[in-house]
Amino acid sequence: MLKLGQFLSKDNEEQEESLLGEDSGGLCSLSPTQRIFGFAACLVAGLACMLLSLIVFAKPIKFALLFTFGHLLAVGSTAFLLGPAQQLQMMLDPVRVFATAIFLGCVVVALICALWIHSKLLTIIAIIIEIGALIWYSLSYIPFARRMVSELMIRLCDTEL
């Protein structure tokens, strides 16, 4: 009986490790539990930054910095689950490489508008575009989601994304 319990325990650990990308080539030495805690902490910190940014909404430069940092933390949190190499590989997958490039480009433009140009109007516009790019990037992980949104836009607005 003890051997069967040990076998099932090892089988569950192997499934958990394969789901969390334990075969990352030895690049990540975190245990599966540490990866889940790292993911949760990074995601919560990102969401907290995005929520805190609403407090300083009247100051678009501070808002842009907090909001963009929150976006990057939330998106980067999945690297704890998959490993950084797997995350980068998925981001550069041909299906979502353009969505990734657009999202990262919008992040850079928002930071440039906030830190270098110091234009409140351009910063707000860049943040709105960044939110749209994040949604489009996130939809790339859901099968057929971008196609459905495009078809919906065609029907509702008589335009295509």
Secondary structure, DSSP 8 states (H G I E B T S, - for coil): -HHHHHHHHHHHHHHHHHHTT--STTS----HHHHHHHHHHHHHHHHHHHHHHTTTTTSHHHHHHHHHHHHHHHHHTHHHHH-HHHHHHHHTSTTTHHHHHHHHHHHHHHHIIIIII--HHHHHHHHHHHHHHHHHHHHTTSTTHHHHHHHHHHHHHS---
